[in-house]
């Protein structure tokens, strides 16, 4: 290494070599993006990124998100070279079962991976959430002379991320909120899987992002380290706007016969091309061979330890002057609930049971927020332009703006997908518990971000109102049918559809206590009758399913219901008991939670000896066969809804006491 320029190229070539070798060994992967962005990564990670490989979870580290996650060998190479616990053997096991280096970066596998990326556009949207969390946390906790929250969010993204519609939602909001510590690097290589993008992507990206109120630095040579460094310095100097650095690069840089073409995008280069690339790059080392001087030059261990130690000194000074703030910040960063939260929540739930009210569960949700909100300053709420319908604004809500980020509520606008992925970014950042709302039907716009929350086990709380055909005249475009079943079938998603204000408060309590995954809270537009419960029944709500209304002897029939249909089931059970039948009603607000209970409890609630069962829910019928079996009946939806008043719709589709009673009598008289 004779000059700074050649040293930088040499160090960047280590990324290229590792990426080529790992993809080739796996016979699967995307070498083009890591090879094309290696020079940019070398500048960012060695000159600017604040991080500590020995403590990947240091609170004030900079965040780095590889939104174009197919180029995963780029970040794996960076983590390995800078000193994270990601061994060379893990790189050799790229894309293999149980390795820490899966095909796309997966949160929780390798240290230093801030989020799971792969579904294009969601990484940059997570980064918006992280930058928003940083700005808001800093506004809430920093004090004059004490900037204990002060870090950047950097993200790499490609053409695919910009073509995905979610990038519009997220980047538009990022500009509106003035997220000045968000810096995005656009890998402008002109190639996607199908070839040269000019045939299907001719946006004027500069004008687009300027219209979003971003700072745009265009025409940066992505293979010129000095140009990249100057661009980053200019981006960091602009504190009122997020910055997009548009880097012109050559995909697969260094592979003489394939660079600049789609052939190096998503397939191994092949042994001959790798040998030719080594020659062209001047990389005179064997497969997966990294010289000691390269490791030494890349290592961030010493600088990282020093940066964290310096921050710890600043935090200690902050704690000395503001001990209560420091303690609260530590609690929130760890994710602990206040010590008295559970007791206060339980007292509130008991009070609701003692003071009945027939209200819509969306209103019950708002009431719960008014009770829990003052206890939990970490709540960061929002709604996709439907706050007046979702009732997500509570008495202590304060909107976040570009000029004042100290609030606790985000007006997301009509951006369901963007909102949900931004919430995931907020959760990943730490210090907040995000919730966001829309109509249940419009969960479909956000489906993949909801899935990603479950995949990453993040505590995002999705509030969905207008939960059935009960929303009425807006018709089938707005009436959810299959959405609840879809949420229930998503691994690691907890889905609650409460039947009254008491179950609604329990559902919120559960969501706020659950730290290993997201929760969907499904609320009604119409008023719901409060159910009677004794103490045991009240306590059993949190078990997801419980006996709400029972009979004197062994039941002949069990009615299972959720949400607005619970009252219907109870009414039918009373009618049936009056005619001499032994009927039990099970309220099942959260099937996933019920299924986590021990076998003995589940058998007590749903005895296997009672095979005559009817499920009643104004959602897709097929889901309930797992509970009623082939011998049972389901009163549910087998079609889309219609446009009419809610009462007419419930009658039309069979959600009446009379229909449930008729179905029950038919089943009771049947031979099974």
N, C-alpha and C positions, 0 to 999 in steps of 0.2 A: 504494500500500500504506500504509494509515493506521494500522492496529493489528496487533498480533502475530497475532490470530485471522484477520483478513482476509488477512494476508500468507501464513499457512500454507495457507489455502484457495486462494489464488492460485497458490502453488507446487505444491500438489497438483493443481490444475486443469491444469497443464502436462502432467502424466502423462496425465490424461484426454483432453486434446486430441490429444497424440501417438498415443495408443492408438486413438482414434476414427479419426483420419486414416489411420493405417497399415493398419488392418483394412479400411477402406473402399477404399483404393487397391488393396489386394491382392484385394479382393472375397472375402475369406476370413479367418476368425479368430474370436477371442473377446474382444469389447470389454468385456463385463460385469464380469469379475473385476478387471481393471486399474482400471476406473472406480470399482468398489466399494471396493477396498483402497488407493486412492491416498492417503487421509488417514493410514492406518496406516503406509504406506511412507514418507511424508514425515517422520513423527516418528522412525521407526526409523533411516532413513538419514541424516537431518540432525542428530539429537540423540545417537545412540548408536553406530551402526555404526563400527567401527574398520577402516579400509581405506585403501589408497593407490592411486588410479587409475593412477599412473605405474609401479606395481609390483604388478600383480594377484596375483603369486605370493609376496608377502611372507609369510614363514612364520607370523608371529604375528598375521595379520589375523583379524578375525571372519569366519566363514563365513555366507553367506546362501543359502538353498535355497528356490526357488519350487516347492514340491511340487505345487501345482495348476498344472502347467506349461502348460496350455492358455492361461493368462493371460500368455503370454510377453511381450506388449508392455509389461507392467508392468516387468519387469526390464530389458528393452531401453531403455525410457525412463529408468529410474534410472541405468543405466550411461552413457547418452549425457549426461544432465543433470549428472552428478557429475564428468564429465571423463575417462572411459575412452576409448580409441581405438575408438569406435563412432560413426561419423559420421552426420549427418542423412540422407545418401544411403543408408546401410545401413538406416535405419528406413524410408525410402521404398521400399526393395527387400524389405520384409517378405514372407517366404514365397516368395521368388523364387529361382531356381536360382543356386547359388554365392554367395548372400548370407551375411552373418554373422548374419542374423536369421531363422533357419528357424521353422517353425510352432510348434515346441516348443523350449525352450532346449536346445542341444546343446553338450556339453563339447568344447572345442577350437575352436569357431567364434568366438564373441565373447569378448574378454577380460573376466574377472570372472564368467563362468558356471562355477560350482563343480561342477555335475553335470548330466547329461542327465535331464530330467524330462518327464513326459507320461503314462507308465503310472502311474496314480494310486496313491498310497500308498508308492511307492518313493522319492520325494524325501524325505519325512519319515524314512523308514528309512535312507537315506543320511546324513541329518542325525544320526541316532542314532549311526551309525558314526563320523562326524566328531567328535561330542562325546565318544564313547568314546576315540577316538584322542587327543584333546586331554588328557583326564583321565589317560590312561595315560602319554603322553609327558611330561606335567608331573610325574607321580609318579616317573618314571624319571630325569628330568634336573634338575628344579628343586632348588635347595638353599636353606637359610635365607638370606633377604635377596636371593635371586636367582631371581625368578619369570620366567624367560625364555620359558616356555610359559604363556600366560595370555590366552586369548581365548574368545569365546562362539560358539555356533552358533545361528543364528536360522533359523526356517523358517515359511513361509506355507503353509497347507493349507486345503482346503475339505471340503464334505460328502462328495465322492467319495472323498477320501483316507481319511476316517474309516469309510466304508462298506466299503472294501476290507479283506479279512481281514488283510493284511500289517501294517496299522496296529496291530492288536491284538498281533501277535507282537513288533513292534519297540518299541512304547510300553510294553508290559508289562516287557520286559527293561530299558528305559531307567530305569523307576522302580525296579526291583530293584537296578540298579547305581548309583543315585543320581547321575545325570548332571546336576548342578546348574547347569551352564553351557549347557544346552539350553533354549531358549525358543521355543515354538511359538505362532503366532497362527492361531486358527481363524476363518476367514471364514464366520461364521454368517449367511448370507443367505437360507437356506431354499429355495434354488432349484437345481435341476439341469436337465439337458437336457430331461427329461420333464415338468418343471413343479415345482410345490410339493412339497418332499420329505416333507411330513408324511404323505403317502400311503404311503411306503415306508421312512421313516427317522425313528423316534420314540425313539431311544435317549436316555437321560438321560446326556448326555456328561459332565456335571460328576461324577456318581457313578461313571461308568465310569473316568475318569482319576484320581479320588481313590482308587479301588480299585487302580489301578496304582501308587499311592504317588507321584503327581504333586501338585505345587502348582497349584491351579486358581484362576484369577481370572476370575470369570464376569460377565456382563451389562455388558461394557464397550461404550460407544457408539463404534463404529468410525469415526464421522465427527466425534468430539470430540477434538481433538488433545491437550488437557490431560488427558482421561481416559485416552487411550492412553499418554501419557507417564508418568502416575502408575502405570499397570499395569506398564510396562516397569521402572520403578524398583523396584517391589515384587518383580517377578520376579528381578531381579538381586540383590536383598537376600536371597533364599532360595537358599542355596548347597548344600543337602543334597538337593534334589529338582529334577527338571526341572519346568518351568512351562508350563502351557497357558493362554493368554490368549484367552478367548472373546469375540470382537468381533462385535457385532450390526451388520450393514451392509446397505446396499441395493445389490443388484447393478445395474450400469449407472447408478450415481448421477449425476444431472445430465441424463439423457436423459428429458425430461418425459413422453413417451408410452410409453416402453418400460422404464423403470427398475422394478426389483422384479419383473420377469417373465422367463420363460424366453426370450422373443423377443430379448433382448440377450445371451444366454449365448454362443451359438456362431455368430452371423451378423453381418455388417455392419449398422450402424444405418440406413444410407441417408442420402442427401444432405440431405433435408428434416429428418430427426431430428437430424442432426449440427448443422445450422444452429440448430435449436431448442435443442439442448443448449448451444451456444456462448452463446446469449442467456441461458438460465437460469443458466449458470455465470458469466456476465459476462466471458467470454473473448473479447476484442475483437481477435483476431489471426487471420491467414489460415491456410491449410493448411500444416502443418509449420512455422509461424512461432513462434519462441521469442524473446522480447525479451531484450536484453542483461542487464537487471536480474535476470531469472529465472535465466539462466545463472550470473550472479555469486553469487546467493543459494544456488544448488544446488551450486556447485563444491566438491569435496572435495579438490582438488589440494593446497592449502596445508596444510590440517589433516592430510591423509594423509601428506604428506612429513614434517611435524613429528612425527607419531606414530611413523613408522618410524625417524626419526633418534633419537628418544628411546629407542626399543627397542634400536637399534643400540648406543647408549651403554651401556645395561644389559647387553647381550650382551657387549660388550667387557670390562666389569668382571667378568662371569662367566668369560669366557675367561682373564682374568688370574689369577683365583683357582683356576679348575678347567680348566686347558688341555686335559687329556685328554678330559674330558666334553664340552667345547665342540667339540673336533675330531670326536668321535664323533657328536655331534648334527648337525653340519654334514654329515658323510658320509651319515647316514641321511636327512636332509631332501633332499639332492641325489639320493639313490637309488643311490649307488655301492656296489658290493660291496667287501668287504675285499680288499686287493691280493693276498693269498695264497689266496683262496677256491678259484679254479680249480685251482691246483696241488694243494691238499689234497684237493679232490673227486676229481681224477683219480687220486691215489695211493690213495684209498679204493676207487675202482672197480676199479683194478688188483688190489688186495688181495682184494677179493671174488672176482674171477675166479680168483685163485690158490688160494683156499680155498673150494671148492664147498660149497653147502648147499642142500638141497631144502626150501624153506620157502614158506609162502604169501606172495604179493607184498604183502599188507597188513602182514605181519610184516617183510618186507624194507623197506617204507616206514617203519615205525617205527625200524628199525635205521638207515636213512639219516638220519632226523630226529635220532637220538642222535649221529650224526657231524656233520651240518651245523649242528644247533642251536647248539652252543657257539660256532661260528664266526660266527653271524648273530643278534645280539641283537635285530635288527629283526623277527624272526619273531613273528607274533601269531596263534596257532593257535586251534582250537576244533572242536567237534563238536556236531551236533544230537542230543544225548542218547545218543550211541552210541560214546563214547570207547573202551569196552572191546571193541567190535567193530571199529571203524575203526582202532584202535591209533594214534590221533593224539597221545596223551600220550607225551612222551619224558622222559628222565631229568631234564631241566632245566625241565620245565613247572611253572609256578606260576599258580594260578587268580587271576583278577581279581575283586574284590568291591567292594561299595559303600565299605567302609572302607579297603581297600588295593588301589589300582589299579596298583601297581608291577609286577604280574605280566606274563605273556606268553601266557596261555591263557584263553579265554572259554568257559564252560559255557553254550552257547546254549539248552539245553533243546530240546524238540521244536518247533523253529522253522526248518525248512529254508529257507523263502522269506525269512524275516526275517534269518537268518544270512547268506545269500548277498548280500542287498542291503546289510546292515550291513558286510560285508567290502568291498563296493565303496566305501562311504563311508570306510572306514579307508584304503583304497588311495588314494582321491582326496585325503584329508587330507595324506598324506605322513608319512614317518618310520617306516613299518611295511610289512612284506610279509605280508599276511593269508593264512592258509589255513583252510579249514573243511571238515568231512567229514559225509557221510551215506552210506547205502546208495545204490548207483547208481539203483535203482528210484525213490527218493524225490527224485532230481534233478527229477522231474516237478513236484513241489510248488514248486520254485524256478526253473522253466524261464525265466521272464521276467527274473529278476535275473541269471541266467547269461548270457542274451542281452545284457543291458545292459552287463555287464562287457566282452563282446567289442565291442559298439558303441562304448563309450567307451575301448577299448584300455587297460584297467586290469589291473594285475598281481595279480589275485585268483587264488589257487590252490585249485581245487575238488578235493577228495579223495573219490573214490567207490569204495567197496568192495563185496564181494559182487556180482561183475561179470557173472554169467551164471546159467544153470540150475544151475551148479555149487554154488549155495548150498543146493540140495536141498529138504528137507522143508517149508520154509515155503511152497513152492508158487508158482504163477504171479503172485499178488499181489505177491510180493517178488522175482521173477526178472525181471531186465531183458532185454528182447529188442530193442526198437527204439531204446533210449536212446543206445547208442554211435554208431549211424549219425546220429542227430539231432545229437549233439555235433559229429561230424565235418563235418556239412554246415553248421554255423554259421560264417559268415565270421569270420575272425580268432580263432577258438578253436583252440588246439592241444590235441589229444587223444592221450594216451598210454595204451596197454594193454600193459604189459611182460610178458615171458614168464618171468622169473626175477629173482633178487635183483640181478643185475648190471644188467639193463635197468631195473629199478626205481630204482636209484641214479642211473643216467643220466637217467631221466625227471625225478627231483627236481632234479638239477643244471640241466637245461634250464629247468624251470619257474622256478627261482630266478634264472637269468640273463636270462630273457625279460622285458623291461621294456615292451614295446609291446602287451601283450594278456594275456588269462587263459590258464590251462592247466588241463585236466581230467586228473587222474591216476586211472586205472582199475585197481583192484587186486582180487585174488582172495581168496576165503575159504579155498580148499583149497591144499594144498602143491603147488609146481611144481618140476619137476626142473631143475637148473641145466644150461645148455648149454655145450658146449665151444667155445672161440673162440681164434683166434690174435690177435696184436696188431692187425693191420689190421681184423679183424672187430670187435674191442673198440672201436677208434676210430670205426668206421662206425656204431655204434649211434646216435650223436647225429645221424646223417643221416636218421633216421626209418625207413629200410628198408635192408636189407643182405643179402648172401648169407651165410647162417648155415651151410648144409651144401651141398656142391657135388659135382659128378661129374667124372670124368676128362676127358670130351669135351663137345662142345656138347650142352646138355640137350635131351632130347626133350620133357620135361615140367617145369613149374615149379609147386611147391606154395607157396602164400602163406598165412601164418598169423599170428595174434597171440595174446598171452596164453597161457592154458593149452593152447591148441590147437597151439602151436609144437612142443611135445614130441611130440604126436600126429603132426604132419607129418613130423618127423624120423624117427620110428619107421617110418612108412609108406615114406618115401624109402629107408631102409636095406633094407626088405623088397623094394622094387622094384629097387633096384640089385643085390641078391643074385640076382634073376632075370634080370639082364642089361640093365636099362633105365638110361638116363642121366637122372637126376632131380636137380633143384636145389630147395633149400628157402630161401625168402626170409622172414625175420622182418620184420614190418612194424609195429613198435610205435606209430608216429606217421605216419599217411598224409599229413597236412598238411605235416609237415617233409620227408618224402620228396619231395613234389611241389614243394618249394622248391629242390631240388637242381638242378644243371645237367643239361641234356639228356644229356650224355655219360655222367654217372654213372648216371642213371636207365636208360639203354640198356644199360649194363654189367650192372646188376642184373636188369632185365627186358628181355632182348633182344626186339625187335619181331619177329624171325624165329621166335621160339618162341611159337606161337599156342596150343599145348595147355597150359592152365593150370587149376589148381584152387585156389580159395580155401577155407580152412577156418577158421571162426570161429563160436562159439556165440552169435551175434547175428543180427540180421535179414539174410537172404541177399542181398536186392536191392542193397545198397550195393556189393557186390564186382564187379558187372558191369563197372564202369569199369576194372577191372584184368584180368579174365579174358576179357572180350568175349563175343560171342554164341556163340563156338565152345568156350568154357570150361565149367567146372562149378563149382558152389558147394555146399559142404556147410555149411549154415547153418540158421537157424531160419526157418520159414515159418508158424509158429503161436506161440501162447503156450506156456509150459512146463506142467509138471505137478508134483504134490506126491509126492515119492519121494526116496530117498537119491540123492546126486549120481551115484554110479556107475551106478545103474539108469537115470537120466535120460540120461546121456551115451550109453549103449548104445541106449536107446529112440529117441533122436533122431539116431543115426548117427555120433556122434563117437567112433569106434573106429578102430584101425589097420586092421582088416579091411575096414571100409566105405570108408575112404579108398583102400586098395589096390584094392578092387573097382572104385571109380569111376575110378581112374587107369588100370587095365587096359582098361576100357571105352573111355575117351577115347583111349588110345594106339592101340587097334585101329580107331578110327573114322577115316573118310576126311574130311579137312578141306581 
